[in-house]
C-alpha cells in the first residue's frame, strides 16, 4: 500500500484503467466475440506492463505532492486517459477512426454520454466499456471532490469556505489533518469506493429483478450512478423492466442532488442534515414545480384536442415529466418512456429549452452531476432575496446566522463570477461551433450539452437531433474540450494556471 501511495496519481489511474479492460474482454470471450476479447485483453496486458515498468523506473524519485500538482494531474487525466481507453475500443470497432474513438472515450469519461455510434453498431463488450468508462469517471469525481477540490475550496466549495478559490483554509474538515495529498486520496478512496460499488450493485440487482437482462441492467446501473446517460439501447428506458425500472432508477438519481445523500466526508460548510440541506431542498422543489407547470400547460392544451378526460394518459405524462426533470437536473439525460405521452396527450411540443435550463442548473456540489450546481444557484437566490428585503426595509439587518451571511455576500459574489464565466464560455463555444458550420440552435445545444456534461440533450432538446458523426474533426475536438472544461470547471482551471490571482 505504501508503494501505491507513492505512485503519481496519473500513473495510478492509468493502471486502474488498464486493469478494468479485463472485464469487457471476459464478456466478449463468453459471447464468442474473439476479436473484441483479444482487443481488450492485449490492451490491458500491454498497458499494465508499461505502467508497472514506469512505476518501477520512477520509484526512487521524489515527487512534489502539493494540492496544485494533484489538480494538474486530475486535469491531465481527462486528456491522457481517454487516449489510453480509446486503444482497445478503436481496435474492437475496426470501422472508425482513432479520433472518433478518442471522442467517445472523452464523452464517457467526463460522464457526458454523447455518442457517435448507433446502438446496433457496437457489440455488448463495447457498450459495456462505454458504460464502465463513464462509471470510472464518476467514481474519480467522487474521490477527487473530497481529496483534491475541497481542500482547495474549488468545485463549489468556494461558496461556503472562508478562504478564496485555490487557498486551502477550512475545506475538507474530515481530511484537514492529512497534509499529504496522496494520503488524503487513499483515505477518501477507502471511504467512498465501497459506497459507490455497493450502490451500483444494488441498482444492478434491482433492475435485473424488474426484468432487464444482466448486461443491460449493469450498463444502466453504472450510467445512473455516474450520471452519464449511457445505454446499449437506442431509447434508453424503453427497457424490458418498463415503468418499474424507471422508478428504481428515479430513486438512485437523488444521489446526484447532494453529497450528503451518500457521504459527509467534506466539511466545507455546516449542514445539520439532509432535510435542511439547501441543495437537496432546491433540487426537490425543481423536480416538483417544473413538471407541475409543464403538466398544467399540457392539461390546458388537452381541452383543445378533446383529451381532457383521458386521466390515465395524463398521469403517465405527469410521471414522464417528473422522471425526465430529475434526470436532466442531475445531467444524466435518461428520457422516460412516458415523456412522449405529454405530446400525444395535448398536441403540444415538449419544450427542449426547459431541459437545457435544468441541465445548466445541474446537481449537487461534489457529485457526479455537471452544470452550474445547486449550491451556487442557492447562494444567488439568498442574495436576491436579501436585496428584495432591503427594498422594503432599507435599514433591516439580515439574519439566518454566519453561514447564511457568508453565502449572501462572498459566496454570492463568487457564484456570480462563476455564472458569468459559464455564460461567456457558452458564448465563446457557440461562436466556435458556428465557424464549423453549425446553425445557431445546434451550436447552442452542442455547447450546453458539452459544458453541462449532459450529452442526451443533443437528441432530446434540439428540434432535430444533432448529427455528431457528421461534424468535422475540429468540431469534435472542440466539443471534447467543452466536455473536459465542463467536468473540471473553468474556475479550477483558472486557479491552476494563475495560482497567484486569488492570493494577491
C-alpha positions, -999 to +999 in steps of 0.1 A: +000+000+000+029+024+007+043+018-027+009+026-042+006+058-022+040+069-035+029+063-071+019+095-090-018+100-094-019+099-132+002+067-133-021+050-107-052+060-127-036+045-158-030+012-141-066+011-129-080+018-163-058-009-179-068-035-153-105-026-159-102-037-196-102-073-184-140-072-177-151-064-213-125-089-226-142-116-204-177-106-216-165-108-252-149-142-246-181-156-231-201-144-261-177-158-287-166-124-299-129-133-300-117-102-319-131-080-292-117-102-265-082-100-279-085-063-284-093-056-248-071-083-233-040-073-252-045-036-245-049-045-208-017-066-206+004-041-226-009-012-206-003-029-172+032-039-182+041-004-193+026+011-162+045-012-139+078-005-157+073+033-155+063+029-118+095+010-111+116+035-130+104+064-110+101+047-076+132+063-062+123+098-074+109+125-051+075+138-062+060+172-055+027+163-039+012+197-032-025+202-039-019+221-071+000+193-086-028+169-078-052+192-095-029+193-125-028+155-125-066+154-124-069+178-154-042+158-173-061+125-166-092+138-185-069+143-216-045+114-214-066+086-201-093+088-229-064+082-254-055+050-234-091+039-232-096+045-270-069+020-280-090-012-273-122+005-284-108+016-317-093-019-323-126-036-314-149-014-335-125-016-365-147+006-387-140+040-371-111+064-368-090+068-337-103+104-334-138+091-331-128+065-305-110+092-285-140+115-287-162+086-275-140+079-245-138+116-236-175+118-237-178+087-215-151+095-190-165+130-184-199+114-178-213+134-208-227+104-226-228+119-261-221+092-287-211+090-324-223+054-328-258+039-333-266+013-307-267-017-331-233-009-345-215-018-312-211-052-296-221-060-260-185-056-248-181-022-265-214-010-249-202-023-215-168-005-220-185+028-226-207+025-195-177+013-175-156+042-185-184+066-175-187+048-142-149+051-135-152+088-144-180+093-119-160+075-092-130+096-099-150+128-093-165+114-061-130+109-047-113+140-062-141+162-048-131+154-012-094+148-017-084+175-042-112+201-048-125+205-013-091+213+003-085+239-024-120+253-020-130+246-056-158+228-074-185+247-055-168+246-020-157+282-025-193+293-018-192+284+019-154+283+027-138+312+044-109+313+020-107+322-016-106+297-045-073+280-047-065+285-010-066+256+015-082+272+045-111+253+060-124+229+034-124+192+040-128+191+077-126+153+079-093+153+060-079+185+074-052+169+094-039+149+064-012+172+049-001+147+023-024+148-008-016+111-015-028+101+020-060+122+015-067+103-017-061+070-001-084+077+029-111+092+007-110+062-017-113+037+012-144+056+023-162+061-010-153+032-033-173+006-012-203+030-011-201+037-049-197+000-057-224-011-033-250+013-047-242+002-082-245-034-073-278-028-055-292-009-085-280-037-109-298-064-089-330-044-087-331-038-124-325-075-131-353-083-107-375-058-126-368-077-158-338-063-175-311-086-189-278-086-168-257-067-193-284-040-199-291-038-162-254-033-153-250-007-180-279+013-168-268+009-132-233+023-140-248+051-161-272+061-134-246+063-106-222+082-129-250+104-144-236+096-178-268+085-195-250+058-215-272+029-227-269+000-251-304+008-263-314+035-288-342+046-265-325+040-230-355+034-208-377+015-232-362-015-215-379-048-205-382-035-169-407-008-180-420+017-155-407-004-126-372+001-139-378+038-143-390+041-107-359+022-094-336+045-115-355+075-103-347+067-066-310+065-073-309+097-093-313+116-060-277+108-051-267+134-077-286+162-059-264+164-027-233+148-015-250+144+019-271+116+004-241+093+004-212+109+024-203+136+049-166+135+042-163+172+032-168+199+058-167+230+037-199+242+054-220+232+084-251+214+073-274+200+100-287+172+079-302+161+046-336+176+055-321+210+059-296+207+031-302+236+007-291+217-024-314+188-017-344+210-009-339+232-040-335+201-062-367+186-048-385+219-054-374+220-091-384+183-096-419+192-083-425+226-097-412+223-132-432+191-141-462+206-124-461+237-146-455+215-177-484+193-167-507+223-163-496+236-197-504+204-214-537+199-194-550+233-206-539+224-242-557+190-239-591+208-239-584+219-274-579+184-286-607+168-265-584+146-244-590+163-210-609+132-198-580+108-205-568+107-169-545+077-173-526+093-202-524+125-181-509+107-152-484+089-174-475+123-189-470+137-153-447+108-144-428+112-176-423+149-167-412+142-131-387+115-141-372+134-171-369+166-150-349+149-123-328+131-149-318+163-167-314+182-134-288+155-124-274+158-160-280+121-165-302+126-195-324+095-194-358+102-210-389+085-196-408+062-220-438+083-210-422+116-219-438+114-253-472+109-237-473+146-229-471+155-266-496+129-278-520+138-249-521+176-256-508+180-291-480+204-279-443+200-283-423+192-252-400+222-246-364+214-251-354+248-236-367+236-203-344+205-204-314+228-212-323+250-183-324+221-159-291+208-172-275+243-168-286+244-131-272+209-126-269+188-095-251+190-062-216+201-054-190+172-053-214+148-070-211+133-105-236+158-119-225+187-141-239+222-146-236+254-125-245+234-094-274+238-070-254+254-042-243+283-064-279+288-075-290+288-039-263+314-030-276+337-057-312+331-045-302+341-010-285+373-022-316+382-044-340+375-015-320+398+008-319+426-018-356+424-021-360+426+016-338+457+017-360+474-009-389+471+015-369+477+047-337+496+038-323+496+073-331+459+082-305+436+094-300+402+078-304+371+099-301+333+095-266+330+110-230+334+100-231+308+072-261+325+055-244+359+057-212+343+041-233+328+013-252+361+007-220+381+004-188+365-006-205+332-016-230+350-039-202+371-054-181+341-063-212+323-076-220+353-098-184+353-111-186+316-119-220+321-136-207+349-158-177+328-168-201+299-176-222+323-197-191+336-215-180+300-222-213+293-238-210+323-260-174+315-269-180+278-278-212+287-296-192+311-318-166+285-325-192+258-334-208+283-358-175+287-375-175+250-381-209+254-400-235+247-373-266+269-372-274+289-341-297+264-325-275+234-329-244+253-319-261+264-287-274+229-280-239+213-286-223+239-264-247+235-235-245+197-238-207+198-235-204+223-207-231+207-186-218+171-193-253+162-205-249+146-239-285+133-242-295+170-247-284+166-283-313+143-291-339+154-265-336+192-266-329+200-302-358+202-327-337+179-350-312+157-333-276+169-338-256+145-360-223+143-341-208+118-366-212+144-394-191+170-376-156+178-387-125+167-368-120+203-354-156+205-342-153+171-324-121+182-307-138+215-297-167+195-283-142+173-264-126+205-249-160+217-238-167+184-221-134+185-202-139+222-193-174+214-180-162+185-159-133+204-143-150+238-143-133+270-156-127+284-121-105+254-112-085+257-145-080+295-139-068+288-104-044+262-117-030+284-144-028+316-123-025+305-087-014+340-076-046+356-089-066+347-058-038+352-033-030+388-040 
